């Protein structure tokens, strides 16, 4: 999978976003060139869905991105809705990871390995000898992990991940491998003090989500208060009924290529591409030799 960019080292590709500094622009079709925010403002509940519009107004609640980790990413945590609203008047950040590619030995950090007090955690982090604090999991393509707000986490080197998250960019870095920011020539800023009130200090067994692989159909991945995700597999013509989903629907292709038909309109979606359907769409049909897609809605 590749993305066109003028940036030589591209670590993230934001596919669907309504954050102020990274608002998505429609790449093709009738609304080519218009931003997601412009379309939400114009079409409101027709795009978002009645229940979504009632809860969020003109705020688009989900962000979809790809993460390409050549080096291990920082150990971090995100606040929940309550803390984010208190501090910034915004939303927290819970997220899901779908592993697209993982080199042999690639791993992720998903929470704490055991219960620990806030005082013990801070002391251990500041001492520099904290590796045993975190739960590490080896990863493989096709696996799914759910990282709720408050879960300390990190992505290791050699992995390509699809991330589904709340629309928020509030991140508290706990450790960053003593890396230097090329723009300032100083160590990147850490946020240990702010992180203390966001972290869940209870140890967990695993964040991995087990699911049944679909067979020319769809299977459920994850349902949370912040988004719902399913996996679709296309091996022949398949119709997806969306009448009971009162929400926009996002499809991100993670394998293969398929054609999507909505009434008389047709479009192609290939690995690494994303399509956003407005809530007024009640049905779509997929066809092709083979494709896998992650379906997202509120």
N, C-alpha and C positions, 0 to 999 in steps of 0.2 A: 504494500500500500504506500502510495506517495502523495504528497500535497505540493502544489505549486506555490512557491513563495520566494520573495527577494531576500529573505533572511536565510543565512547559511546554516545556522544551527537553530532549527525550529523544534522546540520542545512541546508545544501545545498548539492545537487547532480547535478553536471554539466554533462548533457547528451551528448551534442555536443558542443565542444569547441576547438578553435585553439589559445587560449591565451598561452603565453610562459610558464607560471607556471602551466598550466592545459590543456594539449593537449589530446584530446580523443583518445582512442585506440579501434580498432575494436574487438568486443567480440566473434564473431563467423563467420563462412563461409570461403570463399576462402582467404580473406585478414586478417584473425584473427591474432592479435598481432601487426599489422601495425598501425601507427598513422595516424590521419586525415591529418596532415601536409605532411607526406610522400606520401600519396595517391594524395593529391592536386598537389604536386610537380611533381609526375609521370604522372598523367592523365590530369592535367590542365583543359582545357575547356570541356573535356569529362565528368568530374565530376562536375565542377562548372556551366557550361553553357557558351556559347559564349559571351553573353552580360555581365555576371558576371565577367568572366575572363578579358574581355576588360576593365572593370571599376576598378576591384580590384587586378588584377594580381593573385599572389599566396595567397592573403589574403582571408581567409574564413570569410564572412561578418556577419554571424548570430551565436548567442550563445543561447543554450536552456538549462534551468536548472529547478530543483524543489527547492522550498523554504519551509521549515517546521518551522514555527514560534511558539515555545512554549511560548516565551516571546516577548513583543513588540520590533520590530527592530528599529534602529536609524532613526531619521528624517533626510532626506538627499536630495541631488539634484545632477544631472549629467550635465556636459557641453554638448553643441551641437558640431557638427563637426568642425565649424569654430574655436571655443575657444579651443577645444581639439587639433586641428592641430597646432594652435598658441603656445600653452603651452607645448605640448608633442610630436607633430608630429604624432598623432594618430587619432582615431575616437571618436566621442561623443557617447552618450548612450541614445537612446529612447527605451522604452520597453512596452510590453503588458503582462498583468496578466490574466490568466484563473484560476478561483477559483475552486479547486478540492474538498476541504473540509473546512468548517467553523463552529466552535462551536457557540452556541447561543450567540449573542451579539458581535461577532467578527467584527472588523471594520478596515478600512484603511484610511490613510490620502492621499488625492488627490488634491494637490494644495492649493491655498490661498482662504480664504472665501470672501475676498474683495480686491479691489485695494489698494495698499499701496506704499509709497515711500521707496527707499532703506534705507534712513536714519531712517525712522520710524521702518522699519522691524528690522534693526540691534539693535536699542535701545530697542525694545520690547523683542527680543531674549535674550539680555544681562541682562534684568531685571528679567528674569525667569518666568514672567507671560504672556505667549504667546499662551495659548491653543486656544483662540478665533481667532488666526490668520489663523488657518488651517481648511480646509473643511474635515469633517469626513463622511464616508459613511459606513453603515452597509452592510455586504457582505453575499452572499449565494452561494452554489455550482452551477456551471454552468455560473456564471456571468463573463463578460469580461471587462477589463479596459485598456485604453491606456494612458501611462504616457510619453509624449514627453520630450525630453531633456529640462531642465529648470523648469520642474514642481516639486515642493517640494512634497515629498511623504514619506510614511512609512507604514509598514505592522504591524497590531496589533497582539496580542497573539491569539492562537487557530486557526490558519489557515494553510492550505497546498495549495501552489500556483505553477502553471506552469508559468515560466517566459520566454518569447521570447524577445530577445534584440539584439542590435548591438554588435559586438565583441569588447568589451571595458570593462575595470574594473576601470574606473575613477569615484570615488565617493567622494563627499564632505559631511561629516557629519556636521549637524547643531546642533543637540542635541542628546544625547545618555543616558539619564536618570541617569547621574552621575555614570555609571557603571565602574567597575575596570577591567582592562586587567589582566587576571591571569598570563600572562607571565612576565609582568613588574611590577605588583602590583600597578599600577598608573591608573588614569582615562584615558580612551581611547581618542586618539587625535581627536580634532574637527578641522574643516576647514572653519570657518565662513568667514574669509577674502576672501578666494578663491571662496567661494560659492556666494558671493555678485555679482560677474560679470556673474554668470551662471544662476541665478534665474529669472524666469518670475514673475514679481511683480503684474501682473494683476489677479484679482479674476476670478474664473471660476465656472460654474454651476455644471458640473459633468464630470468625465472622463469615465463614464460607456458607453459601446458600446452595443446597442440593436441589436439583430439578431434573425432570425427565426430558430427555432430548425429544423434540417434536419430530413427527414423520409426516411431511407434507401437510403441515398444519401449524398450530401454535400450542405452546405450553407456558404455564405461569412461572414467572421468575420470582417476583417480589412485589408485595403490596405494602406501602408505608403511608403515613399521614401526609407525605410530601410528594410522592409519585408512585405510579404503578408501572411495572415492566413485565413484558412477555417476550418469548423467543419465537420467531416464525421461521419455518423452513419451507422453501419453495422447490419442488422437484417437478411439478407439473402445474397446470392451471389451478388456482386456489382463490376462492372468494372470502374476504374478511368482512363480516357483518359488524358495523360500528354503531348500530342504532341505540344500544344501551349505554354507550359511552358519552356522557355529557361533558366532553372535553376535546380540545385539540388532540391530535395524535401525531407522534413523531416516529419515523422509521429511519434507523441507521443501519446500513448494510455492513456486515462484518466479514462476509464471505460471498464470493461469486457475484452474479449480476442477475437482475430480474427486470421485467417490464411491469409497470403499475398502470392500471386503467381505472379512471374515475369518470363514469358516464361515457362520453366520447373522447375524453382527453387521455393521452398516453404519455408516459415519461419513463425513462430508464434510470434505475438506481443500481450503482455498482459499489464494490467494496470501498469503503472510505467516504461514501456519499450519504447525505441525509435529506429527507423530505418531510416537510411539515404540512399536515392536512388540517384545515379548519374544522371546527366542531360541527358545522352544517353538513359535512360529508358523512353519509350514512353507510356507504359501502364502497369497497375498492377490490379490485381483482389483480392478483399477481400471476405472472407466468414466466417461464424460463427453464433452462436445464437444471440450474442449481443456484440457490442463494440462501443466506442466513441473515436475518434481520432482528435487531432489538427494537421492540415496540414500546413506546413511552407515552403515558398520558397521566393526567392528574386524577 
